[in-house]
């Protein structure tokens, strides 16, 4: 679960490959995902996080990539690719994107994405 500056919470559902947005009182605002998220196929949603620009980053475990969306669910671009098994993402204190790949046993810090 991750919260944007407006207090909206974002949660991912691995089983349905969807990202859900809720307001501060728990009301579901919208969801995006499924077999295709914003015109981009996500095989397995394995993690999400939000950044200081109100974007939502979505990790795809099976495809080894991270996709960037607006906080309204619109696709922006791919920010990471060519990893084996992305299963953890986070934003560091300086705005860095941190991505873990347990299949390869690595964690990579991207200073800019």
N, CA, C and O atoms as a GROMACS GRO file, in nm:
protein
  452
    1UNK      N    1   0.085  -0.118   0.000
    1UNK     CA    2   0.000   0.000   0.000
    1UNK      C    3   0.089   0.123   0.000
    1UNK      O    4   0.189   0.128   0.072
    2UNK      N    5   0.053   0.222  -0.080
    2UNK     CA    6   0.128   0.346  -0.088
    2UNK      C    7   0.031   0.462  -0.096
    2UNK      O    8  -0.079   0.448  -0.149
    3UNK      N    9   0.071   0.575  -0.042
    3UNK     CA   10  -0.016   0.690  -0.031
    3UNK      C   11   0.046   0.807  -0.107
    3UNK      O   12   0.165   0.834  -0.094
    4UNK      N   13  -0.038   0.878  -0.187
    4UNK     CA   14   0.012   0.996  -0.258
    4UNK      C   15  -0.008   1.120  -0.172
    4UNK      O   16  -0.062   1.111  -0.061
    5UNK      N   17   0.033   1.236  -0.222
    5UNK     CA   18   0.022   1.361  -0.145
    5UNK      C   19  -0.121   1.398  -0.112
    5UNK      O   20  -0.145   1.470  -0.014
    6UNK      N   21  -0.217   1.352  -0.192
    6UNK     CA   22  -0.358   1.383  -0.166
    6UNK      C   23  -0.420   1.288  -0.065
    6UNK      O   24  -0.538   1.301  -0.031
    7UNK      N   25  -0.342   1.193  -0.015
    7UNK     CA   26  -0.394   1.096   0.082
    7UNK      C   27  -0.462   0.977   0.018
    7UNK      O   28  -0.522   0.895   0.088
    8UNK      N   29  -0.454   0.965  -0.115
    8UNK     CA   30  -0.511   0.848  -0.182
    8UNK      C   31  -0.415   0.730  -0.166
    8UNK      O   32  -0.294   0.744  -0.183
    9UNK      N   33  -0.472   0.615  -0.135
    9UNK     CA   34  -0.392   0.494  -0.114
    9UNK      C   35  -0.398   0.408  -0.239
    9UNK      O   36  -0.503   0.394  -0.301
   10UNK      N   37  -0.284   0.351  -0.276
   10UNK     CA   38  -0.275   0.261  -0.390
   10UNK      C   39  -0.235   0.123  -0.341
   10UNK      O   40  -0.140   0.108  -0.264
   11UNK      N   41  -0.307   0.024  -0.386
   11UNK     CA   42  -0.280  -0.115  -0.349
   11UNK      C   43  -0.281  -0.201  -0.474
   11UNK      O   44  -0.358  -0.178  -0.567
   12UNK      N   45  -0.193  -0.301  -0.473
   12UNK     CA   46  -0.190  -0.392  -0.587
   12UNK      C   47  -0.249  -0.526  -0.547
   12UNK      O   48  -0.239  -0.568  -0.431
   13UNK      N   49  -0.310  -0.592  -0.643
   13UNK     CA   50  -0.366  -0.725  -0.623
   13UNK      C   51  -0.296  -0.819  -0.721
   13UNK      O   52  -0.323  -0.816  -0.841
   14UNK      N   53  -0.208  -0.901  -0.668
   14UNK     CA   54  -0.130  -0.994  -0.749
   14UNK      C   55  -0.219  -1.091  -0.825
   14UNK      O   56  -0.189  -1.125  -0.940
   15UNK      N   57  -0.327  -1.135  -0.764
   15UNK     CA   58  -0.414  -1.235  -0.826
   15UNK      C   59  -0.485  -1.181  -0.950
   15UNK      O   60  -0.496  -1.251  -1.050
   16UNK      N   61  -0.534  -1.056  -0.943
   16UNK     CA   62  -0.607  -0.998  -1.058
   16UNK      C   63  -0.520  -0.907  -1.143
   16UNK      O   64  -0.565  -0.859  -1.247
   17UNK      N   65  -0.395  -0.882  -1.101
   17UNK     CA   66  -0.305  -0.790  -1.172
   17UNK      C   67  -0.366  -0.651  -1.188
   17UNK      O   68  -0.359  -0.591  -1.295
   18UNK      N   69  -0.425  -0.603  -1.081
   18UNK     CA   70  -0.487  -0.470  -1.083
   18UNK      C   71  -0.426  -0.383  -0.975
   18UNK      O   72  -0.377  -0.433  -0.873
   19UNK      N   73  -0.431  -0.253  -0.998
   19UNK     CA   74  -0.393  -0.153  -0.898
   19UNK      C   75  -0.520  -0.079  -0.862
   19UNK      O   76  -0.593  -0.033  -0.950
   20UNK      N   77  -0.547  -0.065  -0.731
   20UNK     CA   78  -0.668   0.001  -0.681
   20UNK      C   79  -0.629   0.130  -0.611
   20UNK      O   80  -0.528   0.136  -0.540
   21UNK      N   81  -0.710   0.234  -0.631
   21UNK     CA   82  -0.690   0.362  -0.563
   21UNK      C   83  -0.808   0.387  -0.470
   21UNK      O   84  -0.924   0.375  -0.510
   22UNK      N   85  -0.777   0.421  -0.345
   22UNK     CA   86  -0.879   0.450  -0.243
   22UNK      C   87  -0.852   0.587  -0.185
   22UNK      O   88  -0.737   0.629  -0.174
   23UNK      N   89  -0.959   0.658  -0.147
   23UNK     CA   90  -0.939   0.785  -0.078
   23UNK      C   91  -0.913   0.758   0.070
   23UNK      O   92  -0.911   0.643   0.113
   24UNK      N   93  -0.893   0.866   0.146
   24UNK     CA   94  -0.858   0.854   0.287
   24UNK      C   95  -0.963   0.788   0.374
   24UNK      O   96  -0.932   0.741   0.483
   25UNK      N   97  -1.087   0.783   0.327
   25UNK     CA   98  -1.193   0.717   0.405
   25UNK      C   99  -1.214   0.573   0.362
   25UNK      O  100  -1.301   0.504   0.415
   26UNK      N  101  -1.135   0.526   0.264
   26UNK     CA  102  -1.145   0.388   0.220
   26UNK      C  103  -1.237   0.363   0.103
   26UNK      O  104  -1.262   0.248   0.067
   27UNK      N  105  -1.290   0.470   0.043
   27UNK     CA  106  -1.378   0.455  -0.074
   27UNK      C  107  -1.293   0.429  -0.198
   27UNK      O  108  -1.198   0.503  -0.225
   28UNK      N  109  -1.326   0.324  -0.274
   28UNK     CA  110  -1.252   0.292  -0.396
   28UNK      C  111  -1.281   0.398  -0.502
   28UNK      O  112  -1.396   0.417  -0.542
   29UNK      N  113  -1.178   0.466  -0.547
   29UNK     CA  114  -1.193   0.570  -0.648
   29UNK      C  115  -1.192   0.512  -0.789
   29UNK      O  116  -1.275   0.549  -0.872
   30UNK      N  117  -1.100   0.421  -0.814
   30UNK     CA  118  -1.087   0.357  -0.945
   30UNK      C  119  -0.984   0.245  -0.934
   30UNK      O  120  -0.915   0.231  -0.834
   31UNK      N  121  -0.977   0.168  -1.039
   31UNK     CA  122  -0.872   0.067  -1.050
   31UNK      C  123  -0.827   0.063  -1.195
   31UNK      O  124  -0.900   0.102  -1.286
   32UNK      N  125  -0.707   0.015  -1.214
   32UNK     CA  126  -0.661  -0.008  -1.350
   32UNK      C  127  -0.580  -0.136  -1.350
   32UNK      O  128  -0.518  -0.174  -1.251
   33UNK      N  129  -0.582  -0.202  -1.463
   33UNK     CA  130  -0.505  -0.325  -1.473
   33UNK      C  131  -0.579  -0.436  -1.541
   33UNK      O  132  -0.660  -0.415  -1.632
   34UNK      N  133  -0.550  -0.555  -1.496
   34UNK     CA  134  -0.599  -0.674  -1.562
   34UNK      C  135  -0.490  -0.726  -1.653
   34UNK      O  136  -0.371  -0.709  -1.625
   35UNK      N  137  -0.530  -0.789  -1.760
   35UNK     CA  138  -0.430  -0.842  -1.854
   35UNK      C  139  -0.353  -0.730  -1.921
   35UNK      O  140  -0.240  -0.749  -1.965
   36UNK      N  141  -0.414  -0.613  -1.927
   36UNK     CA  142  -0.349  -0.500  -1.990
   36UNK      C  143  -0.373  -0.376  -1.905
   36UNK      O  144  -0.486  -0.347  -1.868
   37UNK      N  145  -0.266  -0.304  -1.873
   37UNK     CA  146  -0.277  -0.183  -1.792
   37UNK      C  147  -0.238  -0.065  -1.879
   37UNK      O  148  -0.123  -0.055  -1.921
   38UNK      N  149  -0.331   0.022  -1.907
   38UNK     CA  150  -0.302   0.142  -1.983
   38UNK      C  151  -0.241   0.114  -2.120
   38UNK      O  152  -0.158   0.191  -2.168
   39UNK      N  153  -0.283   0.004  -2.182
   39UNK     CA  154  -0.228  -0.032  -2.312
   39UNK      C  155  -0.099  -0.111  -2.304
   39UNK      O  156  -0.041  -0.146  -2.406
   40UNK      N  157  -0.053  -0.139  -2.183
   40UNK     CA  158   0.071  -0.214  -2.161
   40UNK      C  159   0.038  -0.342  -2.086
   40UNK      O  160  -0.028  -0.337  -1.982
   41UNK      N  161   0.084  -0.453  -2.136
   41UNK     CA  162   0.057  -0.580  -2.069
   41UNK      C  163   0.148  -0.597  -1.948
   41UNK      O  164   0.269  -0.580  -1.958
   42UNK      N  165   0.089  -0.631  -1.835
   42UNK     CA  166   0.162  -0.662  -1.714
   42UNK      C  167   0.130  -0.808  -1.681
   42UNK      O  168   0.014  -0.842  -1.655
   43UNK      N  169   0.231  -0.893  -1.682
   43UNK     CA  170   0.208  -1.036  -1.658
   43UNK      C  171   0.174  -1.063  -1.513
   43UNK      O  172   0.075  -1.130  -1.484
   44UNK      N  173   0.255  -1.011  -1.421
   44UNK     CA  174   0.231  -1.032  -1.278
   44UNK      C  175   0.267  -0.904  -1.204
   44UNK      O  176   0.384  -0.867  -1.198
   45UNK      N  177   0.168  -0.835  -1.147
   45UNK     CA  178   0.194  -0.716  -1.066
   45UNK      C  179   0.256  -0.763  -0.936
   45UNK      O  180   0.190  -0.826  -0.853
   46UNK      N  181   0.385  -0.732  -0.918
   46UNK     CA  182   0.455  -0.782  -0.800
   46UNK      C  183   0.489  -0.673  -0.700
   46UNK      O  184   0.540  -0.702  -0.592
   47UNK      N  185   0.462  -0.548  -0.734
   47UNK     CA  186   0.488  -0.440  -0.641
   47UNK      C  187   0.451  -0.306  -0.701
   47UNK      O  188   0.449  -0.289  -0.823
   48UNK      N  189   0.421  -0.212  -0.614
   48UNK     CA  190   0.392  -0.075  -0.657
   48UNK      C  191   0.455   0.021  -0.558
   48UNK      O  192   0.484  -0.014  -0.444
   49UNK      N  193   0.476   0.143  -0.603
   49UNK     CA  194   0.514   0.252  -0.513
   49UNK      C  195   0.475   0.383  -0.581
   49UNK      O  196   0.449   0.387  -0.701
   50UNK      N  197   0.472   0.488  -0.504
   50UNK     CA  198   0.442   0.621  -0.557
   50UNK      C  199   0.566   0.708  -0.540
   50UNK      O  200   0.649   0.684  -0.452
   51UNK      N  201   0.578   0.810  -0.626
   51UNK     CA  202   0.692   0.901  -0.614
   51UNK      C  203   0.644   1.041  -0.580
   51UNK      O  204   0.525   1.065  -0.564
   52UNK      N  205   0.738   1.133  -0.568
   52UNK     CA  206   0.704   1.269  -0.526
   52UNK      C  207   0.627   1.347  -0.632
   52UNK      O  208   0.570   1.452  -0.602
   53UNK      N  209   0.624   1.298  -0.755
   53UNK     CA  210   0.551   1.363  -0.863
   53UNK      C  211   0.409   1.307  -0.878
   53UNK      O  212   0.341   1.335  -0.976
   54UNK      N  213   0.365   1.227  -0.779
   54UNK     CA  214   0.231   1.167  -0.778
   54UNK      C  215   0.216   1.052  -0.879
   54UNK      O  216   0.104   1.013  -0.911
   55UNK      N  217   0.327   0.999  -0.929
   55UNK     CA  218   0.320   0.886  -1.021
   55UNK      C  219   0.312   0.756  -0.944
   55UNK      O  220   0.348   0.749  -0.827
   56UNK      N  221   0.263   0.652  -1.012
   56UNK     CA  222   0.256   0.518  -0.956
   56UNK      C  223   0.347   0.430  -1.041
   56UNK      O  224   0.330   0.422  -1.163
   57UNK      N  225   0.442   0.365  -0.978
   57UNK     CA  226   0.532   0.273  -1.047
   57UNK      C  227   0.483   0.131  -1.020
   57UNK      O  228   0.452   0.096  -0.906
   58UNK      N  229   0.477   0.049  -1.125
   58UNK     CA  230   0.424  -0.086  -1.115
   58UNK      C  231   0.531  -0.184  -1.162
   58UNK      O  232   0.581  -0.173  -1.274
   59UNK      N  233   0.567  -0.280  -1.076
   59UNK     CA  234   0.665  -0.382  -1.110
   59UNK      C  235   0.595  -0.503  -1.171
   59UNK      O  236   0.490  -0.545  -1.124
   60UNK      N  237   0.655  -0.558  -1.275
   60UNK     CA  238   0.607  -0.679  -1.340
   60UNK      C  239   0.711  -0.788  -1.314
   60UNK      O  240   0.818  -0.790  -1.373
   61UNK      N  241   0.676  -0.878  -1.224
   61UNK     CA  242   0.769  -0.983  -1.182
   61UNK      C  243   0.810  -1.072  -1.299
   61UNK      O  244   0.929  -1.097  -1.319
   62UNK      N  245   0.715  -1.120  -1.374
   62UNK     CA  246   0.742  -1.217  -1.479
   62UNK      C  247   0.819  -1.158  -1.596
   62UNK      O  248   0.907  -1.224  -1.652
   63UNK      N  249   0.787  -1.034  -1.634
   63UNK     CA  250   0.852  -0.971  -1.749
   63UNK      C  251   0.978  -0.894  -1.711
   63UNK      O  252   1.050  -0.848  -1.800
   64UNK      N  253   1.008  -0.879  -1.582
   64UNK     CA  254   1.130  -0.813  -1.539
   64UNK      C  255   1.136  -0.666  -1.575
   64UNK      O  256   1.239  -0.617  -1.622
   65UNK      N  257   1.024  -0.595  -1.553
   65UNK     CA  258   1.020  -0.454  -1.592
   65UNK      C  259   0.943  -0.373  -1.489
   65UNK      O  260   0.872  -0.428  -1.404
   66UNK      N  261   0.958  -0.240  -1.497
   66UNK     CA  262   0.883  -0.147  -1.414
   66UNK      C  263   0.822  -0.043  -1.506
   66UNK      O  264   0.892   0.017  -1.588
   67UNK      N  265   0.691  -0.022  -1.492
   67UNK     CA  266   0.618   0.074  -1.575
   67UNK      C  267   0.574   0.192  -1.489
   67UNK      O  268   0.545   0.176  -1.370
   68UNK      N  269   0.569   0.311  -1.549
   68UNK     CA  270   0.532   0.434  -1.480
   68UNK      C  271   0.394   0.480  -1.528
   68UNK      O  272   0.368   0.486  -1.648
   69UNK      N  273   0.306   0.512  -1.432
   69UNK     CA  274   0.170   0.559  -1.459
   69UNK      C  275   0.145   0.687  -1.380
   69UNK      O  276   0.211   0.712  -1.279
   70UNK      N  277   0.050   0.767  -1.426
   70UNK     CA  278   0.006   0.881  -1.346
   70UNK      C  279  -0.077   0.828  -1.230
   70UNK      O  280  -0.114   0.710  -1.227
   71UNK      N  281  -0.107   0.915  -1.133
   71UNK     CA  282  -0.190   0.869  -1.021
   71UNK      C  283  -0.337   0.855  -1.059
   71UNK      O  284  -0.421   0.824  -0.974
   72UNK      N  285  -0.370   0.878  -1.187
   72UNK     CA  286  -0.506   0.848  -1.236
   72UNK      C  287  -0.506   0.723  -1.324
   72UNK      O  288  -0.608   0.689  -1.384
   73UNK      N  289  -0.391   0.655  -1.331
   73UNK     CA  290  -0.384   0.528  -1.401
   73UNK      C  291  -0.346   0.535  -1.548
   73UNK      O  292  -0.355   0.435  -1.619
   74UNK      N  293  -0.303   0.652  -1.596
   74UNK     CA  294  -0.263   0.666  -1.736
   74UNK      C  295  -0.116   0.625  -1.752
   74UNK      O  296  -0.029   0.667  -1.676
   75UNK      N  297  -0.092   0.544  -1.854
   75UNK     CA  298   0.045   0.497  -1.880
   75UNK      C  299   0.134   0.612  -1.925
   75UNK      O  300   0.093   0.695  -2.006
   76UNK      N  301   0.257   0.616  -1.872
   76UNK     CA  302   0.355   0.718  -1.910
   76UNK      C  303   0.468   0.655  -1.991
   76UNK      O  304   0.489   0.691  -2.107
   77UNK      N  305   0.542   0.560  -1.930
   77UNK     CA  306   0.652   0.496  -2.001
   77UNK      C  307   0.711   0.382  -1.918
   77UNK      O  308   0.681   0.368  -1.799
   78UNK      N  309   0.794   0.301  -1.982
   78UNK     CA  310   0.869   0.196  -1.914
   78UNK      C  311   0.994   0.261  -1.857
   78UNK      O  312   1.063   0.338  -1.925
   79UNK      N  313   1.025   0.231  -1.730
   79UNK     CA  314   1.142   0.290  -1.667
   79UNK      C  315   1.252   0.189  -1.639
   79UNK      O  316   1.368   0.228  -1.623
   80UNK      N  317   1.219   0.062  -1.633
   80UNK     CA  318   1.319  -0.044  -1.613
   80UNK      C  319   1.278  -0.162  -1.699
   80UNK      O  320   1.160  -0.196  -1.710
   81UNK      N  321   1.378  -0.226  -1.762
   81UNK     CA  322   1.351  -0.348  -1.839
   81UNK      C  323   1.473  -0.440  -1.830
   81UNK      O  324   1.576  -0.402  -1.774
   82UNK      N  325   1.460  -0.557  -1.885
   82UNK     CA  326   1.570  -0.654  -1.895
   82UNK      C  327   1.620  -0.707  -1.762
   82UNK      O  328   1.737  -0.743  -1.750
   83UNK      N  329   1.534  -0.712  -1.661
   83UNK     CA  330   1.570  -0.780  -1.537
   83UNK      C  331   1.502  -0.917  -1.542
   83UNK      O  332   1.411  -0.940  -1.621
   84UNK      N  333   1.546  -1.008  -1.457
   84UNK     CA  334   1.493  -1.143  -1.461
   84UNK      C  335   1.361  -1.156  -1.386
   84UNK      O  336   1.266  -1.214  -1.437
   85UNK      N  337   1.354  -1.101  -1.264
   85UNK     CA  338   1.240  -1.126  -1.178
   85UNK      C  339   1.222  -1.009  -1.082
   85UNK      O  340   1.263  -1.018  -0.966
   86UNK      N  341   1.161  -0.900  -1.128
   86UNK     CA  342   1.140  -0.782  -1.043
   86UNK      C  343   1.029  -0.814  -0.943
   86UNK      O  344   0.917  -0.846  -0.980
   87UNK      N  345   1.063  -0.805  -0.815
   87UNK     CA  346   0.959  -0.832  -0.715
   87UNK      C  347   0.956  -0.733  -0.601
   87UNK      O  348   0.882  -0.752  -0.505
   88UNK      N  349   1.034  -0.629  -0.609
   88UNK     CA  350   1.028  -0.525  -0.508
   88UNK      C  351   1.073  -0.393  -0.566
   88UNK      O  352   1.176  -0.386  -0.634
   89UNK      N  353   0.996  -0.287  -0.540
   89UNK     CA  354   1.035  -0.154  -0.583
   89UNK      C  355   1.004  -0.055  -0.471
   89UNK      O  356   0.912  -0.075  -0.393
   90UNK      N  357   1.085   0.050  -0.466
   90UNK     CA  358   1.064   0.155  -0.366
   90UNK      C  359   1.131   0.282  -0.416
   90UNK      O  360   1.218   0.277  -0.503
   91UNK      N  361   1.090   0.394  -0.360
   91UNK     CA  362   1.154   0.521  -0.388
   91UNK      C  363   1.240   0.556  -0.267
   91UNK      O  364   1.192   0.559  -0.154
   92UNK      N  365   1.369   0.583  -0.292
   92UNK     CA  366   1.462   0.618  -0.185
   92UNK      C  367   1.442   0.761  -0.138
   92UNK      O  368   1.364   0.836  -0.197
   93UNK      N  369   1.511   0.799  -0.031
   93UNK     CA  370   1.493   0.932   0.028
   93UNK      C  371   1.531   1.046  -0.065
   93UNK      O  372   1.481   1.158  -0.050
   94UNK      N  373   1.619   1.021  -0.162
   94UNK     CA  374   1.658   1.124  -0.258
   94UNK      C  375   1.585   1.113  -0.390
   94UNK      O  376   1.624   1.177  -0.488
   95UNK      N  377   1.478   1.032  -0.394
   95UNK     CA  378   1.400   1.015  -0.515
   95UNK      C  379   1.450   0.905  -0.607
   95UNK      O  380   1.399   0.891  -0.718
   96UNK      N  381   1.548   0.828  -0.563
   96UNK     CA  382   1.599   0.718  -0.644
   96UNK      C  383   1.498   0.604  -0.650
   96UNK      O  384   1.421   0.582  -0.556
   97UNK      N  385   1.498   0.533  -0.761
   97UNK     CA  386   1.416   0.414  -0.776
   97UNK      C  387   1.501   0.294  -0.736
   97UNK      O  388   1.609   0.273  -0.792
   98UNK      N  389   1.453   0.216  -0.640
   98UNK     CA  390   1.523   0.097  -0.594
   98UNK      C  391   1.443  -0.024  -0.641
   98UNK      O  392   1.324  -0.036  -0.614
   99UNK      N  393   1.511  -0.116  -0.711
   99UNK     CA  394   1.445  -0.233  -0.769
   99UNK      C  395   1.520  -0.358  -0.724
   99UNK      O  396   1.643  -0.363  -0.733
  100UNK      N  397   1.447  -0.458  -0.675
  100UNK     CA  398   1.510  -0.584  -0.636
  100UNK      C  399   1.470  -0.694  -0.732
  100UNK      O  400   1.358  -0.698  -0.783
  101UNK      N  401   1.564  -0.784  -0.756
  101UNK     CA  402   1.545  -0.899  -0.844
  101UNK      C  403   1.595  -1.020  -0.767
  101UNK      O  404   1.716  -1.043  -0.760
  102UNK      N  405   1.504  -1.099  -0.709
  102UNK     CA  406   1.546  -1.210  -0.625
  102UNK      C  407   1.601  -1.327  -0.706
  102UNK      O  408   1.681  -1.404  -0.655
  103UNK      N  409   1.560  -1.341  -0.830
  103UNK     CA  410   1.613  -1.450  -0.913
  103UNK      C  411   1.763  -1.432  -0.933
  103UNK      O  412   1.839  -1.529  -0.928
  104UNK      N  413   1.806  -1.307  -0.958
  104UNK     CA  414   1.948  -1.278  -0.977
  104UNK      C  415   2.017  -1.237  -0.847
  104UNK      O  416   2.139  -1.222  -0.843
  105UNK      N  417   1.937  -1.218  -0.741
  105UNK     CA  418   1.994  -1.181  -0.612
  105UNK      C  419   2.056  -1.043  -0.611
  105UNK      O  420   2.160  -1.022  -0.549
  106UNK      N  421   1.992  -0.947  -0.679
  106UNK     CA  422   2.048  -0.812  -0.686
  106UNK      C  423   1.944  -0.708  -0.647
  106UNK      O  424   1.824  -0.729  -0.658
  107UNK      N  425   1.995  -0.596  -0.602
  107UNK     CA  426   1.915  -0.476  -0.584
  107UNK      C  427   1.985  -0.364  -0.660
  107UNK      O  428   2.105  -0.345  -0.644
  108UNK      N  429   1.912  -0.292  -0.741
  108UNK     CA  430   1.971  -0.188  -0.822
  108UNK      C  431   1.908  -0.055  -0.786
  108UNK      O  432   1.786  -0.046  -0.771
  109UNK      N  433   1.990   0.048  -0.772
  109UNK     CA  434   1.942   0.183  -0.743
  109UNK      C  435   1.958   0.266  -0.870
  109UNK      O  436   2.069   0.282  -0.922
  110UNK      N  437   1.847   0.319  -0.918
  110UNK     CA  438   1.846   0.407  -1.034
  110UNK      C  439   1.835   0.551  -0.985
  110UNK      O  440   1.730   0.591  -0.934
  111UNK      N  441   1.942   0.631  -1.000
  111UNK     CA  442   1.936   0.769  -0.951
  111UNK      C  443   1.834   0.853  -1.024
  111UNK      O  444   1.778   0.947  -0.968
  112UNK      N  445   1.811   0.820  -1.151
  112UNK     CA  446   1.713   0.891  -1.234
  112UNK      C  447   1.631   0.789  -1.309
  112UNK      O  448   1.683   0.687  -1.354
  113UNK      N  449   1.504   0.816  -1.322
  113UNK     CA  450   1.419   0.726  -1.400
  113UNK      C  451   1.322   0.808  -1.478
  113UNK      O  452   1.239   0.754  -1.551
   0.00000   0.00000   0.00000
